[in-house]
């Protein structure tokens, strides 16, 4: 087959050849598809049949995912196929577990980000950010930590991550065009014609956005998992758990982790410890004056803010306000309009997304209240079209996030959480041992699956092992750095930035270890103060 420049449907990713080096580089994944299930097959011989089957399929799924042995979209649906076949749960409930409130929050956040690009709002905000940070990528990283973490406390970590990721992508594009920072690596993608892989500095910036949003959300009572945890704790602990409980317990771990995050990402991805990356960044930073002029020229070229960009920003700010007032805890929010139903964060962002698609974007509509005559009469397209959303939505990553939800659901149906709780109860652990046990299990589960799902489905069962296990299990759910499936913000950043799971493992290893120590220590010291009855 002749070599082609671009991938077309029906083409092989690479021409046929018998070079063993090429086999080892590209085709070993086909071998792993067979080897992984065979290596872990002895797990199926365990005494607890359903639990062993769940553990087995989960190990296979996540190894396929981390090692990228096949497309994410295919890997994500392994639960739908094998959980019913293995007798754990029916296909209907398993399929329903893939579509939760949090998935629609993710969809809505993606739609908002695509609208920012369509209106060029992200580019305009990027120019403002560059004027503040200049060409210093480390200063830009610190800036992102602050502007992402702090609003995440009051709004929603997923939506804030999507907002600032679009700005970060626009800034990195400007850096790349000016030769300040290389945005893409020279590594050849596994599938020809697919999106290029980001460079190490780009990966560092993208990981900063999602990690900082997670750190902001960990002390917020306005969003899950804390919102769910407060309700669960009030049902299972004798004392009253209020809106400030997680603030008391986790504010110091949050601040310490922000420092760790900034340093570790700088060392691993931004050349703080030296090496090739530091040299490349130093070379790129040499043309500061030229870069400033290029940014100024770009701002002038874009001209004054268009109605499209203004409306997009206004609607986004309205979205933030609605999220802040949904369920503020210290007073009744609009969530209490109906006493019989709850209104999750997805209600806000999906409702606003309808407006993104419905409100016209040009002067044909806006002239009537902006008092401006359109320069050219014509049609009035909406702020956002479906074509742009469809082509810019990371479908495979979102399906894999849905598999993370199904992981917890399948574990519940298999009796996995009951097995963990019963094991802890039978062993009659001391409070210190229970603290370690609960923290370790909580950290493991939130690496694999979003904390909100683990909180709602797993923690009520873990209270069967006693509060000494359940409370540290719950507080450890804020340790969400290791995989894109750990939280929706990680998923969005992985999809838009093409950040692979192993890069999350590299970037999240030290923050995860230190966050584990921080949360463990402060749960031991302040758990009784933060959670009355613990």
C-alpha positions as CSV (number, residue, x, y, z in Angstrom):
1,X,0.0,0.0,0.0
2,X,1.4,3.4,-1.0
3,X,2.4,5.9,1.6
4,X,-0.2,8.7,2.1
5,X,0.1,12.1,3.8
6,X,-3.2,12.1,5.5
7,X,-5.2,9.3,7.1
8,X,-8.4,8.3,5.2
9,X,-11.1,5.9,6.3
10,X,-10.0,2.4,5.2
11,X,-6.3,3.2,5.3
12,X,-4.1,1.3,7.7
13,X,-2.4,3.5,10.3
14,X,0.9,2.4,8.9
15,X,2.0,0.5,5.8
16,X,2.7,-3.2,6.1
17,X,6.3,-4.0,7.0
18,X,8.2,-6.7,8.8
19,X,10.6,-4.5,10.8
20,X,10.7,-5.9,14.3
21,X,11.5,-2.5,15.8
22,X,8.3,-1.1,14.3
23,X,6.4,-4.0,15.7
24,X,7.7,-3.3,19.2
25,X,6.9,0.4,18.8
26,X,3.4,0.1,17.5
27,X,1.9,-3.3,17.4
28,X,2.6,-4.7,20.9
29,X,-0.7,-3.3,22.0
30,X,-2.5,-6.1,20.1
31,X,-0.6,-8.6,22.2
32,X,-1.5,-6.8,25.4
33,X,-5.2,-7.1,24.6
34,X,-4.8,-10.9,24.9
35,X,-2.1,-11.1,27.6
36,X,-3.7,-8.8,30.2
37,X,-6.9,-10.9,30.6
38,X,-4.8,-14.1,30.8
39,X,-2.4,-12.8,33.4
40,X,-5.2,-11.7,35.8
41,X,-7.5,-14.6,35.1
42,X,-6.6,-16.4,38.5
43,X,-8.5,-13.6,40.3
44,X,-11.7,-15.4,39.1
45,X,-10.9,-18.3,41.3
46,X,-11.5,-16.3,44.5
47,X,-14.2,-17.4,46.9
48,X,-16.4,-14.3,46.5
49,X,-17.5,-14.9,42.9
50,X,-19.2,-11.6,42.0
51,X,-16.6,-9.4,43.8
52,X,-13.8,-11.3,42.0
53,X,-15.5,-10.9,38.7
54,X,-15.9,-7.2,39.2
55,X,-12.2,-6.7,40.3
56,X,-11.1,-8.7,37.3
57,X,-13.0,-6.8,34.7
58,X,-12.1,-3.5,36.4
59,X,-8.3,-4.3,36.3
60,X,-8.5,-5.3,32.6
61,X,-10.5,-2.1,31.7
62,X,-8.2,0.3,33.4
63,X,-5.0,-1.3,32.2
64,X,-6.4,-1.2,28.6
65,X,-7.2,2.5,29.3
66,X,-3.8,3.5,30.8
67,X,-1.8,1.5,28.3
68,X,-4.0,2.8,25.4
69,X,-4.2,-0.7,23.8
70,X,-7.3,0.3,21.9
71,X,-9.6,3.3,21.4
72,X,-11.0,4.9,24.6
73,X,-14.5,4.8,23.2
74,X,-14.3,1.0,22.9
75,X,-12.6,0.5,26.3
76,X,-15.3,2.6,28.0
77,X,-18.0,0.1,27.0
78,X,-16.5,-3.0,28.4
79,X,-18.7,-2.7,31.5
80,X,-21.8,-2.6,29.4
81,X,-20.8,-5.8,27.7
82,X,-19.3,-7.8,30.5
83,X,-21.1,-6.8,33.7
84,X,-24.4,-8.4,32.5
85,X,-22.5,-11.4,31.0
86,X,-20.7,-12.0,34.4
87,X,-24.0,-11.9,36.2
88,X,-23.4,-8.8,38.3
89,X,-26.2,-6.5,37.0
90,X,-28.6,-6.3,34.1
91,X,-27.8,-4.4,30.9
92,X,-30.5,-1.8,31.5
93,X,-29.3,-0.6,34.9
94,X,-25.6,-0.8,33.7
95,X,-26.4,1.3,30.6
96,X,-28.3,3.9,32.8
97,X,-25.3,4.2,35.0
98,X,-23.3,5.7,32.1
99,X,-25.6,8.7,32.0
100,X,-25.7,10.6,35.3
101,X,-26.2,14.2,36.4
102,X,-22.4,14.7,36.3
103,X,-22.1,13.6,32.7
104,X,-24.6,16.3,31.6
105,X,-22.6,18.8,33.7
106,X,-19.6,17.7,31.7
107,X,-21.4,18.1,28.4
108,X,-22.7,21.5,29.4
109,X,-19.1,22.6,30.4
110,X,-17.8,21.5,27.0
111,X,-20.6,23.3,25.2
112,X,-19.7,26.5,27.1
113,X,-16.0,26.2,26.1
114,X,-16.8,25.6,22.5
115,X,-19.0,28.8,22.5
116,X,-15.9,30.7,23.9
117,X,-14.0,29.6,20.8
118,X,-16.8,30.3,18.4
119,X,-17.2,33.9,19.7
120,X,-13.4,34.3,20.0
121,X,-13.9,35.2,23.6
122,X,-11.1,32.8,24.6
123,X,-8.7,34.7,22.3
124,X,-9.7,38.1,23.7
125,X,-9.3,36.9,27.3
126,X,-5.9,35.3,26.3
127,X,-4.6,38.7,25.2
128,X,-5.6,40.2,28.6
129,X,-3.8,37.3,30.4
130,X,-0.7,37.7,28.3
131,X,-0.6,41.4,29.2
132,X,-0.6,40.4,32.8
133,X,1.9,37.5,32.6
134,X,4.0,38.4,29.6
135,X,6.0,35.5,28.1
136,X,7.0,33.9,31.4
137,X,5.3,30.5,31.4
138,X,6.0,29.9,35.1
139,X,4.3,33.1,36.0
140,X,1.4,32.1,33.8
141,X,1.2,28.8,35.6
142,X,1.0,30.5,39.0
143,X,-1.6,32.8,37.6
144,X,-3.7,29.8,36.5
145,X,-3.4,28.2,39.9
146,X,-5.0,31.3,41.5
147,X,-7.6,32.2,39.0
148,X,-8.8,28.6,38.7
149,X,-8.7,27.5,42.3
150,X,-10.4,30.5,43.9
151,X,-13.5,30.8,41.7
152,X,-13.9,27.0,41.9
153,X,-14.7,27.4,45.6
154,X,-17.8,29.6,44.8
155,X,-18.9,28.3,41.4
156,X,-18.1,24.8,40.2
157,X,-14.8,23.2,39.6
158,X,-15.8,21.5,36.3
159,X,-17.1,24.6,34.7
160,X,-14.3,26.8,35.9
161,X,-11.8,24.2,34.6
162,X,-13.5,24.3,31.1
163,X,-13.4,28.1,31.1
164,X,-9.8,28.5,32.0
165,X,-8.7,25.6,29.8
166,X,-10.0,27.4,26.7
167,X,-8.1,30.6,27.8
168,X,-5.0,28.5,28.4
169,X,-5.2,26.9,25.0
170,X,-5.5,30.3,23.4
171,X,-2.4,31.6,25.4
172,X,-0.4,28.5,24.5
173,X,-1.3,29.1,20.8
174,X,0.0,32.6,21.0
175,X,3.2,31.4,22.7
176,X,3.6,28.8,20.0
177,X,3.1,31.3,17.2
178,X,5.7,33.6,18.7
179,X,8.2,30.8,19.3
180,X,8.1,31.3,23.1
181,X,6.9,27.8,23.9
182,X,6.5,24.8,21.6
183,X,2.8,23.7,21.9
184,X,3.1,20.3,20.3
185,X,5.7,17.5,20.6
186,X,7.5,15.8,17.8
187,X,6.2,12.4,18.8
188,X,4.3,10.7,16.1
189,X,0.7,9.9,17.0
190,X,-0.2,6.3,17.2
191,X,-3.0,6.7,14.6
192,X,-2.0,8.7,11.5
193,X,-4.0,11.9,11.1
194,X,-5.0,12.1,14.7
195,X,-4.5,15.1,16.9
196,X,-0.8,15.8,17.8
197,X,0.4,15.2,21.3
198,X,1.2,18.3,23.4
199,X,4.7,19.2,24.4
200,X,5.9,18.8,28.0
201,X,5.3,22.5,28.9
202,X,1.8,22.4,27.4
203,X,1.0,19.3,29.4
204,X,2.2,21.1,32.5
205,X,-0.1,24.1,31.9
206,X,-3.1,21.9,31.1
207,X,-2.6,19.7,34.2
208,X,-2.3,22.9,36.3
209,X,-5.8,23.9,35.2
210,X,-7.6,20.7,36.2
211,X,-5.6,20.1,39.4
212,X,-6.2,23.7,40.6
213,X,-9.9,23.4,40.0
214,X,-10.0,20.2,42.1
215,X,-8.2,22.0,44.9
216,X,-10.7,24.8,44.9
217,X,-13.6,22.5,44.9
218,X,-12.4,20.4,47.8
219,X,-13.4,23.1,50.4
220,X,-16.6,24.2,48.7
221,X,-20.0,23.2,50.2
222,X,-21.7,24.4,47.1
223,X,-20.9,21.4,44.9
224,X,-20.3,17.7,45.0
225,X,-18.8,15.6,46.5
226,X,-19.0,17.9,49.5
227,X,-22.7,18.7,49.0
228,X,-23.5,15.0,49.0
229,X,-21.1,14.2,51.8
230,X,-22.7,16.8,54.1
231,X,-26.1,15.2,53.6
232,X,-24.7,11.7,54.1
233,X,-22.8,12.7,57.3
234,X,-25.9,14.3,58.8
235,X,-27.8,11.0,58.4
236,X,-25.0,8.8,59.9
237,X,-23.2,11.0,62.5
238,X,-24.9,12.1,65.7
239,X,-23.7,15.7,65.5
240,X,-24.5,18.4,62.9
241,X,-22.2,18.7,59.9
242,X,-22.5,22.2,58.4
243,X,-21.3,24.1,55.3
244,X,-18.0,25.1,57.0
245,X,-17.0,21.5,58.0
246,X,-14.8,20.8,55.0
247,X,-13.4,24.3,55.0
248,X,-12.2,23.7,58.6
249,X,-10.7,20.4,57.8
250,X,-9.2,21.0,54.3
251,X,-8.3,24.6,54.0
252,X,-4.7,24.0,55.1
253,X,-4.3,20.8,52.9
254,X,-5.6,22.9,50.0
255,X,-3.0,25.7,50.4
256,X,-0.2,23.2,50.9
257,X,-1.3,21.3,47.9
258,X,-1.4,24.4,45.8
259,X,2.3,25.0,46.7
260,X,3.2,21.4,45.9
261,X,1.3,21.5,42.6
262,X,3.1,24.6,41.4
263,X,6.5,23.2,42.3
264,X,6.0,19.7,41.0
265,X,4.5,20.7,37.7
266,X,7.3,23.2,37.3
267,X,9.9,20.5,38.0
268,X,8.3,17.8,35.8
269,X,7.1,19.8,32.9
270,X,8.3,23.4,32.9
271,X,12.1,22.9,33.3
272,X,12.5,24.2,36.9
273,X,15.1,21.5,37.6
274,X,17.0,22.1,34.4
275,X,17.4,20.0,31.3
276,X,16.3,20.3,27.8
277,X,12.9,21.9,28.6
278,X,14.6,24.7,30.6
279,X,17.0,25.4,27.7
280,X,14.1,25.5,25.2
281,X,12.1,27.9,27.3
282,X,15.1,30.1,27.9
283,X,15.7,30.4,24.1
284,X,12.1,31.1,23.5
285,X,11.9,33.8,26.1
286,X,14.7,35.8,24.4
287,X,12.3,37.7,22.1
288,X,10.1,39.4,24.8
289,X,9.8,42.8,23.0
290,X,8.9,41.1,19.7
291,X,6.3,39.0,21.5
292,X,4.7,42.0,23.3
293,X,4.4,43.8,19.9
294,X,2.9,40.7,18.3
295,X,0.3,40.4,21.1
296,X,-0.5,44.1,20.7
297,X,-0.9,43.8,17.0
298,X,-3.2,40.8,17.5
299,X,-5.3,42.8,19.9
300,X,-5.6,45.6,17.3
301,X,-6.4,43.1,14.6
302,X,-9.3,41.7,16.5
303,X,-10.7,45.2,17.0
304,X,-13.3,46.2,19.5
305,X,-15.3,43.5,21.3
306,X,-18.1,42.1,19.1
307,X,-21.6,41.6,20.3
308,X,-21.0,37.8,19.9
309,X,-18.1,38.0,22.4
310,X,-20.0,40.3,24.8
311,X,-23.1,38.1,24.8
312,X,-21.0,35.0,25.4
313,X,-19.2,36.5,28.4
314,X,-22.5,37.9,29.8
315,X,-24.1,34.5,29.6
316,X,-21.1,32.8,31.2
317,X,-21.2,35.2,34.1
318,X,-24.9,34.6,34.5
319,X,-24.1,30.9,34.6
320,X,-21.6,31.4,37.3
321,X,-24.1,33.5,39.3
322,X,-26.8,30.8,39.0
323,X,-24.4,28.1,40.2
324,X,-23.4,30.2,43.2
325,X,-27.1,30.8,44.2
326,X,-28.4,27.3,43.5
327,X,-27.8,25.9,47.0
328,X,-25.6,28.2,49.0
329,X,-26.3,26.4,52.3
330,X,-26.3,29.5,54.5
331,X,-29.7,30.5,52.9
332,X,-32.3,29.0,50.6
333,X,-31.3,29.0,47.0
334,X,-33.4,28.5,43.8
335,X,-32.9,24.8,44.2
336,X,-35.6,24.9,46.9
337,X,-38.2,26.2,44.5
338,X,-39.5,22.7,44.3
339,X,-39.5,20.8,47.6
340,X,-40.0,17.4,45.9
341,X,-37.2,17.5,43.4
342,X,-33.5,18.5,43.4
343,X,-31.8,20.7,40.8
344,X,-28.2,19.6,40.3
345,X,-25.5,21.7,38.7
346,X,-26.4,20.1,35.3
347,X,-29.7,21.9,35.3
348,X,-27.9,25.3,35.3
349,X,-25.3,24.6,32.6
350,X,-27.7,22.6,30.3
351,X,-30.3,25.3,30.7
352,X,-27.8,28.0,29.7
353,X,-26.5,25.8,26.9
354,X,-30.0,26.0,25.4
355,X,-29.6,29.8,25.4
356,X,-26.1,29.4,23.8
357,X,-27.8,27.6,20.9
358,X,-30.9,29.8,20.8
359,X,-29.7,33.5,21.1
360,X,-28.6,35.1,17.8
361,X,-25.1,36.3,17.6
362,X,-25.1,39.3,15.2
363,X,-26.7,42.7,14.9
364,X,-29.8,41.5,13.1
365,X,-31.2,40.7,16.5
366,X,-29.0,42.8,18.8
367,X,-29.4,46.1,16.9
368,X,-32.9,46.6,18.5
369,X,-31.5,47.0,21.9
370,X,-27.8,48.0,21.2
371,X,-29.0,51.0,19.1
372,X,-26.6,50.1,16.3
373,X,-27.3,49.6,12.6
374,X,-25.7,46.4,11.2
375,X,-23.0,47.0,8.7
376,X,-24.4,44.3,6.5
377,X,-27.9,42.9,6.6
378,X,-28.1,39.1,6.7
379,X,-29.1,36.1,8.6
380,X,-28.7,35.9,12.4
381,X,-26.8,32.8,13.4
382,X,-26.9,31.7,17.0
383,X,-24.0,32.1,19.5
384,X,-23.2,28.5,18.9
385,X,-23.8,25.9,16.3
386,X,-24.0,22.1,16.7
387,X,-21.3,21.4,14.1
388,X,-18.7,23.2,16.2
389,X,-19.9,21.4,19.4
390,X,-19.8,18.0,17.7
391,X,-16.3,18.4,16.3
392,X,-14.8,19.8,19.5
393,X,-16.4,17.4,22.1
394,X,-14.0,14.8,23.4
395,X,-16.5,12.0,23.1
396,X,-14.1,9.1,23.8
397,X,-12.9,10.8,27.0
398,X,-16.5,11.5,28.2
399,X,-17.5,7.9,27.5
400,X,-14.5,6.8,29.7
401,X,-15.7,9.1,32.4
402,X,-19.1,7.4,32.2
403,X,-17.3,4.1,32.6
404,X,-15.9,5.5,35.9
405,X,-19.5,6.1,37.1
406,X,-20.4,2.5,36.0
407,X,-17.4,1.2,37.9
408,X,-18.8,2.4,41.2
409,X,-22.3,1.2,40.2
410,X,-21.1,-2.2,39.2
411,X,-19.0,-2.5,42.4
412,X,-22.1,-1.7,44.4
413,X,-24.1,-4.4,42.6
414,X,-21.3,-6.9,42.9
415,X,-21.2,-6.4,46.7
416,X,-17.7,-4.9,46.5
417,X,-18.3,-2.1,49.0
418,X,-20.2,-4.5,51.3
419,X,-17.2,-6.8,51.1
420,X,-14.8,-4.0,52.1
421,X,-17.0,-2.9,54.9
422,X,-17.5,-6.4,56.3
423,X,-13.7,-7.1,56.1
424,X,-13.0,-3.9,58.1
425,X,-15.8,-4.7,60.7
426,X,-14.6,-8.3,61.2
427,X,-11.0,-7.3,61.7
428,X,-11.9,-5.0,64.6
429,X,-9.4,-2.3,63.6
430,X,-8.1,0.3,66.0
431,X,-9.0,3.9,65.2
432,X,-5.5,4.5,63.7
433,X,-5.7,1.4,61.5
434,X,-9.2,2.3,60.4
435,X,-8.0,5.8,59.5
436,X,-5.3,4.4,57.2
437,X,-7.6,1.8,55.8
438,X,-10.4,4.2,55.0
439,X,-8.0,6.8,53.6
440,X,-6.3,4.3,51.3
441,X,-9.5,2.9,50.0
442,X,-11.0,6.4,49.4
443,X,-7.9,7.4,47.5
444,X,-8.0,4.3,45.3
445,X,-11.6,4.6,44.4
446,X,-11.4,8.3,43.5
447,X,-8.5,7.6,41.3
448,X,-10.6,5.2,39.3
449,X,-14.0,7.0,39.5
450,X,-15.4,10.5,40.2
451,X,-15.7,11.3,43.8
452,X,-19.3,12.3,43.6
453,X,-20.4,8.8,42.5
454,X,-18.2,7.1,45.1
455,X,-19.8,9.4,47.7
456,X,-23.4,8.8,46.8
457,X,-23.1,5.0,46.2
458,X,-20.2,3.9,48.3
459,X,-20.0,5.9,51.6
460,X,-23.5,4.9,52.9
461,X,-22.3,1.3,52.7
462,X,-18.9,2.1,54.2
463,X,-20.7,3.4,57.3
464,X,-21.5,-0.2,57.9
465,X,-17.9,-0.6,58.9
466,X,-18.2,2.2,61.4
467,X,-17.5,6.0,61.3
468,X,-13.8,5.4,61.9
469,X,-13.6,3.9,58.4
470,X,-16.3,5.9,56.6
471,X,-15.2,9.4,57.5
472,X,-11.5,9.1,56.4
473,X,-12.8,7.2,53.3
474,X,-15.0,10.3,52.5
475,X,-12.3,12.9,53.2
476,X,-9.9,11.1,50.9
477,X,-12.2,11.5,48.0
478,X,-10.7,14.9,47.3
479,X,-7.5,13.3,46.1
480,X,-8.4,13.4,42.4
481,X,-5.1,13.8,40.4
482,X,-4.1,10.5,38.9
483,X,-6.3,9.8,36.0
484,X,-8.7,11.7,33.6
485,X,-11.5,9.6,35.0
486,X,-10.9,10.9,38.6
487,X,-13.1,14.0,38.0
488,X,-14.9,15.7,35.1
489,X,-12.5,18.6,35.0
490,X,-9.6,16.1,34.4
491,X,-11.7,14.5,31.6
492,X,-12.3,17.8,29.8
493,X,-8.6,18.8,30.0
494,X,-7.5,15.4,28.8
495,X,-9.8,15.7,25.8
496,X,-9.1,19.2,24.7
497,X,-5.4,19.0,25.5
498,X,-4.9,15.4,24.3
499,X,-3.2,14.6,27.6
500,X,-2.7,10.8,28.0
501,X,-3.4,8.8,31.2
502,X,0.3,8.1,31.8
503,X,1.0,11.9,31.8
504,X,-1.7,12.3,34.5
505,X,0.1,9.5,36.5
506,X,3.4,11.4,36.2
507,X,1.9,14.8,37.0
508,X,-0.4,13.5,39.8
509,X,1.9,11.1,41.6
510,X,3.6,13.5,44.1
511,X,0.4,15.6,44.6
512,X,-1.5,12.4,45.3
513,X,1.0,11.1,47.8
514,X,1.3,14.4,49.7
515,X,-2.4,15.1,49.6
516,X,-2.9,11.6,51.1
517,X,-0.6,12.6,53.9
518,X,-2.1,16.0,54.4
519,X,-5.7,14.8,54.5
520,X,-4.8,11.8,56.7
521,X,-3.0,14.1,59.2
522,X,-5.7,16.7,59.4
523,X,-8.5,14.1,59.6
524,X,-6.7,12.7,62.6
525,X,-6.1,16.1,64.2
526,X,-9.3,18.0,63.3
527,X,-11.8,15.3,62.2
528,X,-13.7,15.5,65.5
529,X,-13.9,19.3,65.3
530,X,-15.0,19.4,61.7
531,X,-17.5,16.5,61.9
532,X,-19.3,16.5,65.2
533,X,-19.9,12.9,66.2
534,X,-16.7,11.5,64.6
